[in-house]
Amino acid sequence: MIRPAISSLLLFSILLLSCSFVSLASGAEGDILWFNVVGIDSGAQQAVALCSDGAGGAFVVWHSDKNGNLDVFATHLDNQGSMVWTGAIASGAGDQHDPEIISDQSGGAILAWWSAEPAPSSVIRVFVQRINSVGVPVWDPGVIAVSTDVGLAQEDIVSLSMVSDNAGGAYVVFVSASGPRVVHVDASGFLANPGTNGIGLGGGMVHADSLDMTGDGSGGVITAWVDGEQHVCLQRVKVGGTPSLPILETPWGSSPVLATADNEQGEYHPRIVSDSTGGAIVAFGVHIDDGWNVFEKVKAQHVDQNGNILWGQYGITLESQPVELTNELSHISVAPDGRGGAYICWEKEVWNLHKWDTVIVRVDDRGNAGHHISLLNDMKTRFDIDADRYIHPEPAADNSGRIILASDVLLQDKWTAFAIGIEDDAVLWATELLNFRGPYVTRAQIMFDGSGSEPAGPIISWEDSWFDYEGHKTDIYAARVESSYTRPDLTIQSILFNPPYPAESEPFSVQVT
């Protein structure tokens, strides 16, 4: 583990600027608390996802081809990393793949996955299931189909997104031939009207891998996607009606809100996060080709709870590069900063160095962007880590204004995974998660453990791929990293100016107690 010292000047600056006190547990920040092999078997275990169990542990889910086709498996790790149970969630004919998982806020979890039936039917549907802490299905008769055949070919399927309704149920958004659709399943396994297939969000066909969703803080969700015209669309969905007849509604109207008024048809990969006041912040890429110049941009927009765009009709631009300097600005990801803003991350190719970098910037609730952190530069400067690539950034917020970033890192021609602590414009610490390095990316996923009033540390799960005499293998691993951090509340009793009413340009002092 690599951890920088914090100078007294930095501590003084933090106190002065934020009126708060920072306490870092000496010798603990970034330590690996436990490490476990989660899924190890013949074949490839991939598409890992995880969620908190609310008690310091995690549920981890993935798909595996060990039985010839793809099946969904899951395991429950307790707060010490010990495996409580592991087993198949969805198996049988055809492929059950690309699962998502969220906490049911009662010690269990809700899972969703794609199901592709074998030929000749080739029907593709979405299923959900709720399990308790020991893996027993909660809903009767078992799995619930939330869609009929979505009418798409397998290659047109994009990842699901699922968000808790904060009452033991979930919203699921998925693609269909008619565009994105949202369903809601309550804690008892009942679907809100209109039931199976839910409601369409408008905006037409979903472009590429572009679905994402976040909670609105009041039991509803805000969804982001790219339509067939390659514009980022936003729509809010909530459950209305009555307890006996719940109905899905779109409070912003039947047509989605466009993130920008740009005419360029080239927006891609939106990622969205709650602003903690009923709205959301969305970040996305833009490919611009005006016939003379070709640019790649990363932009962001803020939408309030009523669907009003807050950061201007064109949003804010966080980076703009001609294609001769960067081939693509990709894998955009976001996390809340705990103060109404967001941390926004993306990877980019740096052509002149023949390397890939990850950039992180904090944007406040008014759209003001801070210093751009470059992992290529900052990890070299602070920790003397000279890596060739930082890709697949996955941030998780700890509710104190910081994030922990999981990233694939190409170091000395081998792939590894790092956990990196970040606050505002500074990299605080970095920990290599693997005790061995391999030839393939790890696609690490991260979440906070969810126990107590404040999350105590992240749990990270990743893939380890390799070859043996039987062919390509991929196993699943998990680890918990210590992130002890306390930002106590500060009570201000008085603020005294001397002189009490200074004139313009007159020097004065301030005493805060």
LODO-848425 format. One record per residue (C-alpha): residue in three letters; x negated, y, z negated. Coordinates in steps of 0.2 Angstrom, whole numbers, plus 2048, in hexadecimal, padded with zeros to 3 digits. Layout:
! LODO-848425
ALAXYZ ...
This chain:
! LODO-848425
MET800800800 ILE7FA812804 ARG8008207F9 PRO7F98327F9 ALA7F683C7E9 ILE80284B7E6 SER7F985B7E2 SER7FE8677D4 LEU8018747E2 LEU80D8697EB LEU8168667DB PHE8178787D7 SER81D87C7E9 ILE82B86F7E7 LEU8308777D6 LEU8308887DD LEU83A8847ED SER8478787E7 CYS84987C7D4 SER84786A7D0 PHE83B85E7C8 VAL83384F7D2 SER82E8407C8 LEU8248327D1 ALA8228227C8 SER80F8207C7 GLY8098117D0 ALA81A80B7D5 GLU81F8157E4 GLY81F80A7F4 ASP81A7FA7EB ILE8217EA7F2 LEU82C7E37E4 TRP8317D37EC PHE82F7CA7FD ASN8397BB803 VAL83B7B1813 VAL84E7B2817 GLY8507A9827 ILE84379C82D ASP84878E839 SER84678784A GLY84A794858 ALA84C7A6856 GLN8547AF848 GLN8587C184E ALA8637D084D VAL8617D283B ALA86C7DE831 LEU86E7E181E CYS8797EA811 SER8787EC7FE ASP8817E07F2 GLY8837EF7E6 ALA8787E67D9 GLY8667E97DF GLY8677DB7EC ALA86C7D97FE PHE8767CF80B VAL86C7CC81A VAL8747C582B TRP86D7C083B HIS8707B584A SER8677A584E ASP86579985D LYS85F78A853 ASN86F781858 GLY86D78486B ASN87979386B LEU87A7A2860 ASP8827A184F VAL8837AE841 PHE87A7AA830 ALA8797B4820 THR8717B380F HIS8727BD7FF LEU8637C27F6 ASP8647C87E3 ASN85B7D67DC GLN84B7CC7D9 GLY84B7C67EB SER8517B47E7 MET85D7AC7F4 VAL86E7AA7EC TRP8757A17FB THR87379F80E GLY87D79881B ALA88779982C ILE8947A782D ALA89A7A383F SER89579484A GLY89C789857 ALA89E78986A GLY898799873 ASP88D7A786B GLN8917B085B HIS8847BE85B ASP87E7D0856 PRO8867D0845 GLU8897E083B ILE88C7E0828 ILE8917EC81A SER8957EB808 ASP8A77E8802 GLN8A37F27F2 SER8A87E37E7 GLY8987D97E8 GLY89C7D17F9 ALA89A7D680B ILE8A47D881B LEU89D7D282B ALA8A17D583E TRP89A7CD84D TRP89C7CA860 SER8A37B9865 ALA8A07B3877 GLU8AA7A387C PRO8A1797888 ALA8A779689A PRO8B37958A2 SER8BD7A0897 SER8AD7AC892 VAL8B97B6887 ILE8AF7C387C ARG8B77C886C VAL8B37D085B PHE8B57C784B VAL8B47CD839 GLN8B37C3828 ARG8B17C8816 ILE8A67BE80A ASN8A47BE7F7 SER8937BE7EE VAL8907AC7F1 GLY8957AB803 VAL8A77A5801 PRO8B37AC80E VAL8C07B8806 TRP8CC7BA814 ASP8D97AC818 PRO8D97A4825 GLY8C77A9827 VAL8C07B3835 ILE8CB7C083C ALA8CB7C584E VAL8CC7D8850 SER8CC7D8863 THR8D27CE871 ASP8C67CB880 VAL8BE7DC882 GLY8BD7DA895 LEU8AA7DC897 ALA89C7D289D GLN88F7CC890 GLU8827D8896 ASP88E7E7894 ILE8907E4881 VAL8897F0875 SER8867EF863 LEU8947F0856 SER8957FD849 MET89E7FB838 VAL8A180782A SER8AA804819 ASP8BA80D815 ASN8B580E803 ALA8C38037FE GLY8BD7F2802 GLY8C17F2814 ALA8B87F8824 TYR8B9800835 VAL8B17F8844 VAL8AE800854 PHE8AA7F6864 VAL8AA7F8877 SER8B77F2883 ALA8BB7F4895 SER8C6803891 GLY8B980C886 PRO8B580B873 ARG8C2805867 VAL8C3805854 VAL8CC7F9849 HIS8CF7FA836 VAL8D07EB82A ASP8D47EE818 ALA8CD7E5809 SER8DA7D780B GLY8D67D481D PHE8E57DD825 LEU8E37E7834 ALA8EA7F9835 ASN8F77FC843 PRO8F67F9852 GLY8ED7EA84C THR8E17E0857 ASN8D77EB863 GLY8DB7FA858 ILE8DB80B861 GLY8D2812870 LEU8C782186D GLY8C982987E GLY8BA82E889 GLY8BA81F894 MET8AC812896 VAL89E811889 HIS88D814891 ALA87E80988B ASP87B805879 SER883814872 LEU890810864 ASP88D817853 MET89981C844 THR898824833 GLY8A4826825 ASP8AD837823 GLY8AD837810 SER8C083480E GLY8C3823814 GLY8C2826827 VAL8B4826833 ILE8AC831841 THR8A6827850 ALA89982C85E TRP89682486F VAL891829880 ASP89F82888D GLY89D8238A0 GLU8998358A4 GLN88A834898 HIS89184188C VAL89083E879 CYS8A283D872 LEU8A883E860 GLN8B8838859 ARG8BF837847 VAL8CA828842 LYS8D4825832 VAL8E181A82B GLY8F2824829 GLY90481E828 THR90A816818 PRO90280880D SER90F7FC814 LEU90C802826 PRO8FA808828 ILE8F7810839 LEU8E6815841 GLU8E6828845 THR8DA83484E PRO8DC845845 TRP8D284E852 GLY8DF849860 SER8DF83C86D SER8D0843877 PRO8BE84286F VAL8B485186B LEU8A4854876 ALA89485786C THR88E864879 ALA89586E887 ASP886869892 ASN88A8648A4 GLU87B8588A5 GLN8808468A6 GLY87283E89C GLU87683E88A TYR87282D881 HIS870823871 PRO87A82E864 ARG87782A852 ILE883832845 VAL883835832 SER88F83D826 ASP88B84F820 SER89484B80F THR8A1858812 GLY8AD84E81E GLY8A385282E ALA89484A836 ILE88384D83E VAL87F84484F ALA86E843857 PHE86C83D869 GLY86083D878 VAL863847888 HIS85B843899 ILE85B8528A5 ASP8578528B7 ASP85B8628C0 GLY85385D8D0 TRP8438678CC ASN83F8628BB VAL8428528B0 PHE84385489D GLU84784988E LYS84E85187F VAL85484D86D LYS863857868 ALA86F858859 GLN88085E855 HIS88B861846 VAL89D85E846 ASP8A9863837 GLN8B7859830 ASN8C386183C GLY8B985D84C ASN8B286F84D ILE8A0870855 LEU895879849 TRP88387B851 GLY888884861 GLN89087D871 TYR87F875876 GLY87986F865 ILE867871860 THR85886A869 LEU84B86185E GLU83F85D86C SER83E86087E GLN830858889 PRO82D85689B VAL82C8448A1 GLU81A8468A5 LEU816847893 THR82383A88C ASN82C82D896 GLU83A82C889 LEU840833878 SER849823872 HIS84F819863 ILE85782885A SER85C825848 VAL86483083A ALA866830828 PRO86E83D81C ASP862848812 GLY86E84A803 ARG87085C806 GLY87D85D814 GLY86F85B822 ALA86684C829 TYR85584482D ILE854841840 CYS847834847 TRP84282F858 GLU834826861 LYS82B82D870 GLU81D82887C VAL80E83387B TRP80783188D ASN7F683A88A LEU7F282F87B HIS7FA81F882 LYS80381D872 TRP81581D86B ASP81982985C THR82882B850 VAL82E83C84C ILE83884183D VAL84085283A ARG84C85882C VAL85A863832 ASP86486C825 ASP87786F826 ARG87687F830 GLY86B87783D ASN85A87D838 ALA84D87083C GLY83D86E831 HIS82C869835 HIS82A85A841 ILE82184B839 SER817841845 LEU81383083E LEU80482E84A ASN7FC83E843 ASP80283E831 MET7FE82B82E LYS7ED82E835 THR7EA83E82B ARG7F083881B PHE7ED82681A ASP7E0823828 ILE7EB817832 ASP7E7818844 ALA7F680F84C ASP7FB80E85E ARG80D80E85D TYR81B813850 ILE82C80D857 HIS83D808851 PRO83F814843 GLU84D80F837 PRO85081C829 ALA859819819 ALA85E82780D ASP85C8267FA ASN8698347F6 SER85B83F7EF GLY8568487FE ARG84983B804 ILE84982D810 ILE83F81D812 LEU83B819824 ALA83980782A SER82E80683A ASP8267FA846 VAL8137FE847 LEU8067F8853 LEU7F67F884A GLN7E67F0851 ASP7F07E885F LYS7FC7DF853 TRP80D7E384D THR8127E783B ALA81F7F0831 PHE81D7FF826 ALA829807819 ILE82581A818 GLY82B82680B ILE830837812 GLU83684780A ASP83A857814 ASP82A85981F ALA81E84E816 VAL81A83B816 LEU818836804 TRP813824805 ALA811815810 THR81280380D GLU80E7F581A LEU81B7E7817 LEU8127D9820 ASN8037CF819 PHE8007C982B ARG8027D183C GLY8097CA84C PRO80C7CC85E TYR81E7D285E VAL8287E1857 THR8317DE846 ARG8417E8849 ALA8427EC836 GLN8527F182F ILE8547FB81E MET8617FF811 PHE8618057FF ASP8657F87F1 GLY8758027EC SER8737FE7D9 GLY87680B7CC SER87B81D7CE GLU86C8207D9 PRO8648137E5 ALA85480D7DE GLY84B8067ED PRO84C8007FF ILE84E7EE804 ILE8477EB816 SER84A7DC821 TRP8417D8831 GLU83D7CB83E ASP82C7C2840 SER82A7BA851 TRP81D7AE857 PHE81A79F862 ASP81678D85E TYR81577D868 GLU82977D868 GLY82A78E86F HIS82F79F869 LYS8347A1857 THR83B7AF84D ASP83D7AF83A ILE8457BC82E TYR83D7C481F ALA8427D0812 ALA8397DB805 ARG83E7E87F8 VAL8337F77F6 GLU8328027E6 SER8388147E9 SER83A81B7D7 TYR83F82D7D9 THR8488387CD ARG84E84A7D0 PRO85684F7C0 ASP86485C7BF LEU85D86D7BA THR8678797B0 ILE86488B7B2 GLN8688957A3 SER8638A77A9 ILE85B8B07B7 LEU8538C17B1 PHE84C8CE7BD ASN83F8DB7B8 PRO8438E97BB PRO8568E47BA TYR85A8ED7CA PRO84B8EF7D5 ALA84B8FC7E3 GLU8478F87F5 SER8358F37F7 GLU8328F47E4 PRO8288E57DD PHE8328DB7D0 SER8318CA7C7 VAL83D8BC7C3 GLN83E8B17B4 VAL8498A27B5 THR84D8987A5 
